C-alpha cells in the first residue's frame, strides 16, 4: 500500500498545480463578475435558507434547508476534523490561512454552479435531480463530457470518498483503545449496515436523517472548540499571527514551508467545502425554490459554514495545543483527538469519536446520493435500477474496505479523484457562468422592486434547453 500511496502522491504533486490555478482563477473571475456576491448578499443567504417548498407531492422538490443539509452532510465530516489535522501536520499552521482564502473565493464559484444546477434541474422519480452532468449536457451540448463527469463523480463520491469517511470513523474509534485492530472489521460492518438502512430509501429518507444529524453534531463540536478557545484566550492573537506568518512565508515550521502550506490548505479546503468541484450542485438541484439564485446563495453560505466555522474549530483546537507539524506520516483524526483530550480531559476521546462517527456517516449518505443522482443521469433512457442496486452494494463494500485501509493511500486517492472532478466542472463553468450572473441581475432587480423573486425561463432566452420554470408557483409578493 505504501508504494501505491507514494505513486499517487507524486501524480497529485504535479496535477494539483493545475487544479489550484483553475480554482483561484474561477474564484477571482466570478467574484469580480458578481461584485463579490458571496460577501455582499450574506443577509439574503439567511433569508433564502428558510424558504419552504410549495409542493407536497413525491415529484416535488424538498425544502431549501433540507437541500442545504444534504450538501452539508457531504461537506461537514472527515475533511473538517481529520482533513484539517492532515493539512496542519504536513503543511504547518499556514495551511489554515489558505483554507480560509479558498473558502472566500470559493463562495462565488459555489454560487455560480449551484444556481446553474437549479436552472437545469429536471423532475426525477422522487423529486428534482440535476447537477453538472445536466448543465454540461443541456447548456453546453457536450454529452460525452457530461457522461464522463457523471462517471467520475459516481466513483469519487460513492467509492473513494466514502472509503475516506469510513477510514476516519475506524481510526477515531480505535484511538480510544490500546489494541483495537480487530475492531476495524466490526466498525466497517456496523457503518455499512446503518448506511444500507438509509440509502435504499431515497432522497427524502436521506434528507430527513441529515437535517437532524448535521446541525446537532456540528453545533456540539463547535461548542467544545469554543470552550478550548476560552480556556486559551490569551494565546489566540499569537495563534492567528502564527497562521498568517507561516502562510505568507514569514516563518518556517520544521520543514513545512510556504509551498507545503499553500498546497495542503488548498487540497484540504476543497475536500472540505467542495466549492467548484461539482458535487454540491447535485444537492442544490433537489430544492424547490421560486428563483435559482436562492439556492445559489444557500450553497455559498454552506462554504462558510463548513470552512470558516467547522474547519476553524479543528484548527484552533490543534494549534492552541501546540502540536507537532511538518511530519511525513499524517496522523489524521488521531492528531485532533489527542489535542482535544489534552485540553478538556479524557472524555474528549469518546466524545470526538461520537461526533466523527455521525458526521462521517452523514457524509457517506450525502456522498452516496451524489453517486445515485449521476447514475440516474447515465441510465435515464433505459431501466437503471439494477445498476443503482449494484452501486449501493459497491458503496457498502467500500465502507468496509475504508475502515481497514491506510490513511495515506485513502487520502491520496481522494486528492486525485477530486482534482479530476474539479477540472471538468470548472472548464464547464467558463462558458456557462454568464447565465448565473444574468440570473443574479434578475433576482436583484425583483428584490429592489420589493418582490419575492420568481423566475420564468422566458426571461432568460439565452439559456438553452431549460426544461422547467414555465409556471412557477404563486408566492407572496412581500419578502420576509
C-alpha positions as CSV (number, residue, x, y, z in Angstrom):
1,X,0.0,0.0,0.0
2,X,2.9,2.4,0.7
3,X,4.2,2.2,-2.8
4,X,0.8,2.8,-4.3
5,X,0.3,5.8,-1.9
6,X,3.7,7.3,-2.9
7,X,3.0,6.8,-6.6
8,X,-0.4,8.6,-6.4
9,X,1.1,11.4,-4.3
10,X,3.7,12.0,-7.0
11,X,0.9,12.5,-9.6
12,X,-1.0,14.8,-7.2
13,X,2.0,17.0,-6.5
14,X,2.1,18.0,-10.2
15,X,-1.6,17.8,-11.2
16,X,-2.7,19.9,-8.3
17,X,-0.8,23.0,-9.5
18,X,-3.3,23.0,-12.4
19,X,-6.3,22.4,-10.1
20,X,-5.3,25.2,-7.8
21,X,-4.7,27.6,-10.7
22,X,-8.2,26.8,-12.0
23,X,-9.8,27.2,-8.6
24,X,-8.2,30.5,-7.9
25,X,-8.9,31.9,-11.4
26,X,-12.6,30.8,-11.2
27,X,-13.0,32.3,-7.7
28,X,-11.4,35.6,-8.7
29,X,-13.3,35.8,-12.0
30,X,-16.7,35.1,-10.5
31,X,-16.1,37.3,-7.5
32,X,-15.5,40.1,-10.0
33,X,-18.4,39.3,-12.2
34,X,-20.9,39.1,-9.3
35,X,-19.4,42.0,-7.5
36,X,-18.4,39.7,-4.6
37,X,-21.9,38.2,-4.2
38,X,-20.6,35.8,-1.6
39,X,-20.0,38.7,0.8
40,X,-22.5,41.5,-0.1
41,X,-25.5,39.2,-0.1
42,X,-24.8,37.4,3.2
43,X,-28.1,38.6,4.8
44,X,-30.0,37.3,1.7
45,X,-28.4,33.9,2.2
46,X,-30.1,33.5,5.6
47,X,-33.4,34.5,4.2
48,X,-33.1,32.0,1.3
49,X,-32.3,29.1,3.6
50,X,-35.7,29.5,5.3
51,X,-37.8,29.2,2.2
52,X,-40.4,26.4,2.2
53,X,-41.3,24.3,-0.9
54,X,-44.7,25.0,-2.3
55,X,-45.3,21.4,-3.5
56,X,-46.0,18.3,-1.4
57,X,-46.1,15.5,-4.0
58,X,-43.4,12.9,-4.5
59,X,-42.3,14.6,-7.7
60,X,-41.8,18.0,-6.0
61,X,-38.6,19.2,-4.5
62,X,-37.5,19.4,-0.9
63,X,-37.0,22.5,1.2
64,X,-34.0,24.8,0.8
65,X,-32.8,23.8,4.3
66,X,-33.1,20.1,3.5
67,X,-31.1,20.6,0.3
68,X,-28.6,22.5,2.4
69,X,-28.2,19.7,4.9
70,X,-27.6,17.1,2.1
71,X,-24.7,19.2,0.8
72,X,-23.6,19.9,4.4
73,X,-23.7,16.2,5.1
74,X,-21.1,15.6,2.4
75,X,-19.1,18.8,3.3
76,X,-19.1,18.5,7.1
77,X,-17.3,15.3,8.1
78,X,-13.8,13.9,7.8
79,X,-12.5,16.9,5.9
80,X,-13.3,19.2,8.8
81,X,-11.7,17.1,11.5
82,X,-9.2,14.6,10.1
83,X,-8.5,16.6,6.9
84,X,-7.6,19.8,8.8
85,X,-5.3,17.7,11.0
86,X,-3.6,16.2,8.0
87,X,-3.2,19.7,6.4
88,X,-1.5,21.1,9.6
89,X,0.6,18.0,10.1
90,X,2.1,18.3,6.6
91,X,1.7,22.0,5.7
92,X,2.0,23.6,9.1
93,X,-0.4,26.3,10.5
94,X,-0.2,28.3,7.3
95,X,-2.4,25.7,5.6
96,X,-5.3,27.1,7.7
97,X,-5.0,30.6,6.2
98,X,-5.2,29.1,2.6
99,X,-8.3,27.2,3.6
100,X,-9.9,30.5,4.6
101,X,-8.8,32.2,1.4
102,X,-10.2,29.3,-0.7
103,X,-13.5,29.5,1.1
104,X,-13.9,33.2,0.5
105,X,-13.1,32.8,-3.2
106,X,-15.0,29.5,-3.5
107,X,-18.2,31.1,-2.2
108,X,-18.5,32.8,-5.6
109,X,-17.9,29.6,-7.5
110,X,-20.3,27.7,-5.3
111,X,-22.9,30.4,-6.1
112,X,-22.4,30.1,-9.8
113,X,-22.5,26.2,-10.0
114,X,-25.5,25.8,-7.7
115,X,-27.5,28.5,-9.5
116,X,-26.8,26.7,-12.7
117,X,-27.9,23.4,-11.2
118,X,-31.3,24.9,-10.2
119,X,-31.7,26.3,-13.7
120,X,-31.1,23.0,-15.4
121,X,-32.8,20.7,-12.9
122,X,-35.4,18.1,-14.1
123,X,-38.1,16.1,-12.5
124,X,-37.0,12.7,-11.3
125,X,-38.7,9.7,-9.8
126,X,-39.0,11.1,-6.3
127,X,-38.2,14.8,-6.7
128,X,-35.9,17.1,-8.7
129,X,-32.5,16.0,-9.9
130,X,-29.7,17.9,-11.5
131,X,-26.0,18.9,-11.3
132,X,-23.0,19.4,-13.6
133,X,-23.8,16.4,-15.8
134,X,-27.2,18.1,-16.6
135,X,-25.9,21.6,-17.2
136,X,-23.0,20.3,-19.3
137,X,-25.3,18.2,-21.5
138,X,-28.1,20.7,-21.9
139,X,-26.3,24.0,-21.5
140,X,-23.1,23.1,-23.5
141,X,-24.5,20.3,-25.6
142,X,-21.5,18.1,-24.6
143,X,-23.0,14.7,-24.0
144,X,-19.6,12.9,-23.8
145,X,-18.2,15.4,-21.3
146,X,-21.4,15.2,-19.2
147,X,-21.2,11.4,-19.1
148,X,-17.5,11.5,-18.2
149,X,-18.3,13.8,-15.2
150,X,-21.2,11.5,-14.1
151,X,-18.9,8.5,-14.1
152,X,-16.1,10.4,-12.2
153,X,-18.4,11.8,-9.5
154,X,-20.0,8.4,-9.0
155,X,-16.7,6.7,-8.5
156,X,-15.2,9.6,-6.5
157,X,-18.1,10.1,-4.0
158,X,-19.7,6.6,-4.0
159,X,-16.4,4.7,-3.5
160,X,-13.3,6.8,-2.8
161,X,-14.7,9.5,-0.5
162,X,-16.9,7.0,1.3
163,X,-13.8,5.0,2.0
164,X,-12.2,8.1,3.4
165,X,-15.1,8.7,5.7
166,X,-15.2,5.1,6.9
167,X,-11.4,5.3,7.5
168,X,-11.8,8.2,9.8
169,X,-14.6,6.6,11.8
170,X,-12.5,3.5,12.2
171,X,-9.4,5.4,13.2
172,X,-11.3,7.6,15.7
173,X,-12.8,4.6,17.5
174,X,-9.5,2.7,17.5
175,X,-7.7,5.7,19.1
176,X,-9.7,5.0,22.3
177,X,-8.2,1.5,22.7
178,X,-4.6,0.2,23.1
179,X,-5.0,-2.8,20.8
180,X,-8.0,-2.3,18.6
181,X,-7.0,-3.6,15.1
182,X,-9.7,-6.3,15.3
183,X,-12.3,-3.6,15.8
184,X,-11.9,-2.3,12.2
185,X,-14.0,-5.1,10.7
186,X,-16.7,-4.6,13.3
187,X,-16.8,-0.9,12.7
188,X,-16.9,-1.3,9.0
189,X,-19.8,-3.7,9.1
190,X,-21.8,-1.6,11.5
191,X,-21.4,1.6,9.4
192,X,-22.3,-0.4,6.3
193,X,-25.5,-1.7,7.9
194,X,-26.6,1.7,9.0
195,X,-25.8,3.2,5.6
196,X,-27.8,0.5,3.8
197,X,-30.8,1.3,6.0
198,X,-30.9,4.8,4.7
199,X,-29.6,4.8,1.1
200,X,-32.2,2.2,-0.1
201,X,-34.9,4.7,1.0
202,X,-34.3,7.5,-1.5
203,X,-33.6,11.2,-1.1
204,X,-36.5,12.0,1.2
205,X,-35.4,9.5,3.8
206,X,-31.8,10.7,3.4
207,X,-32.6,14.3,3.8
208,X,-34.8,13.5,6.9
209,X,-31.7,12.0,8.5
210,X,-29.2,14.6,7.5
211,X,-31.3,17.6,8.6
212,X,-31.1,16.3,12.2
213,X,-27.6,14.8,12.4
214,X,-25.6,17.6,10.7
215,X,-26.8,20.6,12.8
216,X,-26.7,18.7,16.1
217,X,-23.2,17.2,15.7
218,X,-21.7,20.4,14.2
219,X,-23.0,22.6,17.0
220,X,-21.8,20.2,19.6
221,X,-18.3,20.1,18.1
222,X,-18.0,23.8,17.6
223,X,-19.3,24.3,21.1
224,X,-16.4,22.2,22.5
225,X,-13.9,24.1,20.3
226,X,-15.2,27.4,21.8
227,X,-14.5,26.0,25.3
228,X,-10.9,25.3,24.2
229,X,-10.6,28.8,22.8
230,X,-12.0,30.4,26.0
231,X,-9.5,28.3,28.1
232,X,-6.6,29.6,26.0
233,X,-8.0,33.1,25.1
234,X,-4.6,34.7,25.8
235,X,-2.9,32.6,23.2
236,X,-5.4,33.4,20.4
237,X,-3.7,36.5,19.0
238,X,-0.3,34.7,18.8
239,X,-2.0,31.7,17.1
240,X,-3.6,34.0,14.5
241,X,-0.3,35.6,13.9
242,X,1.3,32.2,13.6
243,X,-1.2,31.1,10.9
244,X,-0.8,34.3,8.8
245,X,3.0,34.5,9.3
246,X,3.6,30.9,8.1
247,X,1.1,31.2,5.3
248,X,2.9,34.2,3.8
249,X,6.3,32.6,4.2
250,X,7.5,34.8,7.1
251,X,8.1,31.7,9.2
252,X,9.4,28.2,8.6
253,X,8.0,25.4,10.7
254,X,10.2,22.3,10.8
255,X,10.3,21.9,7.1
256,X,6.7,22.9,6.4
257,X,7.4,25.8,4.0
258,X,5.2,28.2,2.1
259,X,4.6,25.7,-0.8
260,X,3.5,22.9,1.6
261,X,1.1,25.2,3.4
262,X,-0.4,26.5,0.2
263,X,-0.8,23.0,-1.3
264,X,-2.2,21.4,1.8
265,X,-4.5,24.2,2.6
266,X,-6.0,24.3,-0.9
267,X,-6.4,20.5,-1.1
268,X,-7.9,20.0,2.3
269,X,-10.0,23.2,1.8
270,X,-11.5,21.8,-1.4
271,X,-12.1,18.4,0.1
272,X,-14.0,20.1,2.9
273,X,-16.1,22.8,1.3
274,X,-16.2,21.3,-2.2
275,X,-16.6,24.7,-3.9
276,X,-16.1,24.3,-7.7
277,X,-15.8,20.6,-7.5
278,X,-19.2,20.0,-9.0
279,X,-20.6,17.9,-6.1
280,X,-22.8,20.4,-4.2
281,X,-24.9,21.3,-7.3
282,X,-26.3,17.8,-7.2
283,X,-27.9,18.6,-3.8
284,X,-28.7,22.2,-4.8
285,X,-30.9,20.9,-7.7
286,X,-33.2,18.9,-5.3
287,X,-34.7,22.1,-3.7
288,X,-37.9,23.7,-4.7
289,X,-37.4,27.4,-4.8
290,X,-39.0,30.3,-6.7
291,X,-35.8,31.5,-8.2
292,X,-32.5,29.6,-9.0
293,X,-30.4,32.3,-7.3
294,X,-31.9,31.4,-3.9
295,X,-30.3,28.0,-3.8
296,X,-27.0,29.5,-5.2
297,X,-27.0,31.8,-2.2
298,X,-27.8,28.9,0.2
299,X,-24.9,26.9,-1.1
300,X,-22.5,29.8,-0.9
301,X,-23.4,30.1,2.8
302,X,-22.6,26.4,3.1
303,X,-19.0,27.1,2.2
304,X,-18.7,29.5,5.1
305,X,-20.4,27.1,7.5
306,X,-18.1,24.4,6.5
307,X,-14.7,26.1,6.4
308,X,-14.9,29.3,8.4
309,X,-16.7,27.7,11.3
310,X,-16.2,24.0,11.5
311,X,-12.7,23.7,9.9
312,X,-11.5,26.6,12.0
313,X,-12.8,24.9,15.1
314,X,-10.5,21.9,14.4
315,X,-7.5,24.2,13.6
316,X,-7.9,26.2,16.8
317,X,-8.1,23.0,18.9
318,X,-4.9,21.7,17.4
319,X,-2.9,24.9,17.2
320,X,-3.8,26.0,20.8
321,X,-2.3,22.7,21.9
322,X,1.0,23.3,20.1
323,X,1.2,20.0,18.3
324,X,3.9,18.8,16.0
325,X,3.7,19.5,12.3
326,X,5.8,19.1,9.3
327,X,5.7,15.4,9.7
328,X,5.9,12.8,6.8
329,X,3.2,10.5,8.2
330,X,-0.1,12.4,8.7
331,X,-2.0,11.3,11.8
332,X,-5.4,12.3,10.6
333,X,-8.1,12.1,13.2
334,X,-5.7,11.0,15.9
335,X,-4.0,14.4,16.0
336,X,-7.3,16.2,16.6
337,X,-8.3,13.6,19.2
338,X,-5.0,13.9,21.2
339,X,-5.1,17.7,21.1
340,X,-8.7,17.9,22.4
341,X,-8.0,15.4,25.2
342,X,-5.0,17.4,26.4
343,X,-7.3,20.4,26.6
344,X,-10.5,19.2,28.2
345,X,-9.7,15.8,29.5
346,X,-10.0,12.1,28.6
347,X,-13.8,12.3,28.0
348,X,-12.9,14.2,24.7
349,X,-11.8,11.0,23.1
350,X,-15.1,9.2,23.2
351,X,-16.9,12.5,22.5
352,X,-14.9,13.1,19.3
353,X,-15.5,9.5,18.3
354,X,-19.2,10.0,18.5
355,X,-19.1,13.3,16.6
356,X,-16.9,12.0,13.8
357,X,-19.0,8.8,13.6
358,X,-22.2,10.8,12.9
359,X,-20.6,13.5,10.8
360,X,-18.7,11.0,8.7
361,X,-21.7,8.7,8.4
362,X,-23.9,11.6,7.3
363,X,-21.1,12.3,4.7
364,X,-21.4,8.8,3.5
365,X,-25.1,9.3,3.0
366,X,-24.6,12.6,1.2
367,X,-21.8,11.2,-1.0
368,X,-24.0,8.2,-1.9
369,X,-26.8,10.5,-3.1
370,X,-24.4,12.3,-5.4
371,X,-23.4,8.9,-7.0
372,X,-27.1,7.8,-7.3
373,X,-28.1,11.1,-8.9
374,X,-25.5,10.7,-11.6
375,X,-26.3,7.0,-12.2
376,X,-29.9,8.1,-12.8
377,X,-28.4,10.6,-15.3
378,X,-26.5,7.9,-17.1
379,X,-29.5,5.5,-17.2
380,X,-32.4,7.8,-17.8
381,X,-33.0,6.5,-21.3
382,X,-33.2,2.9,-20.1
383,X,-34.0,1.0,-16.9
384,X,-31.3,1.6,-14.3
385,X,-32.5,0.0,-11.1
386,X,-30.1,-2.9,-11.4
387,X,-27.1,-0.6,-11.8
388,X,-28.4,1.5,-8.9
389,X,-28.6,-1.5,-6.7
390,X,-25.1,-2.6,-7.8
391,X,-23.8,0.9,-6.9
392,X,-25.4,0.8,-3.4
393,X,-23.7,-2.6,-2.8
394,X,-20.4,-1.1,-4.0
395,X,-20.8,1.7,-1.5
396,X,-21.2,-0.8,1.3
397,X,-18.1,-2.7,0.2
398,X,-16.0,0.5,0.1
399,X,-17.2,1.5,3.5
400,X,-16.0,-1.8,4.9
401,X,-12.7,-1.5,2.9
402,X,-12.1,2.0,4.0
403,X,-12.4,1.0,7.6
404,X,-9.5,-1.4,7.0
405,X,-7.3,0.8,4.7
406,X,-4.3,3.0,5.3
407,X,-4.6,6.8,5.9
408,X,-2.1,7.8,3.3
409,X,-3.4,5.7,0.4
410,X,-7.1,6.7,1.0
411,X,-6.3,10.4,1.3
412,X,-4.1,10.4,-1.8
413,X,-6.8,8.7,-3.9
414,X,-9.3,11.3,-2.7
415,X,-7.0,14.1,-3.8
416,X,-6.6,12.6,-7.3
417,X,-10.3,12.0,-7.7
418,X,-11.5,15.4,-6.6
419,X,-8.9,17.1,-8.7
420,X,-10.2,15.4,-11.9
421,X,-13.8,16.3,-10.9
422,X,-13.0,19.9,-10.2
423,X,-11.1,20.3,-13.5
424,X,-14.1,19.0,-15.6
425,X,-16.6,21.2,-13.7
426,X,-14.5,24.4,-13.8
427,X,-13.9,24.1,-17.5
428,X,-17.7,23.7,-18.0
429,X,-18.4,26.7,-15.8
430,X,-16.3,29.1,-18.0
431,X,-18.9,29.3,-20.9
432,X,-22.0,28.8,-18.7
433,X,-21.2,31.1,-15.7
434,X,-22.7,34.1,-17.5
435,X,-26.2,32.6,-17.1
436,X,-25.8,32.6,-13.3
437,X,-24.7,36.3,-13.5
438,X,-27.8,37.1,-15.6
439,X,-30.0,35.3,-13.1
440,X,-28.4,37.3,-10.2
441,X,-29.2,40.5,-12.0
442,X,-32.9,39.4,-12.5
443,X,-33.1,38.4,-8.8
444,X,-31.7,41.7,-7.6
445,X,-34.0,43.7,-9.9
446,X,-37.1,42.0,-8.4
447,X,-35.8,42.4,-4.9
448,X,-35.2,46.1,-5.5
449,X,-38.9,46.4,-6.6
450,X,-40.0,44.9,-3.3
451,X,-40.9,41.5,-4.7
452,X,-40.1,37.9,-3.6
453,X,-38.2,37.0,-6.8
454,X,-39.8,34.5,-9.1
455,X,-38.1,33.2,-12.2
456,X,-39.6,32.3,-15.6
457,X,-37.4,30.8,-18.3
458,X,-38.8,33.2,-20.9
459,X,-36.9,36.0,-19.1
460,X,-33.6,34.2,-19.9
461,X,-33.8,33.3,-23.6
462,X,-30.0,32.8,-23.9
463,X,-30.3,29.7,-21.7
464,X,-30.6,26.6,-24.0
465,X,-32.7,23.5,-23.2
466,X,-34.1,24.6,-19.9
467,X,-36.8,22.1,-19.1
468,X,-38.6,23.6,-16.1
469,X,-39.5,27.1,-14.9
470,X,-42.5,27.6,-17.1
471,X,-45.2,28.1,-14.5
472,X,-43.6,28.8,-11.1
473,X,-46.0,28.5,-8.1
474,X,-47.7,31.7,-6.9
475,X,-45.9,33.2,-3.9
476,X,-46.4,36.2,-1.6
477,X,-45.2,39.4,-3.2
478,X,-43.9,40.6,0.2
479,X,-40.4,39.3,1.1
480,X,-39.7,38.1,4.6
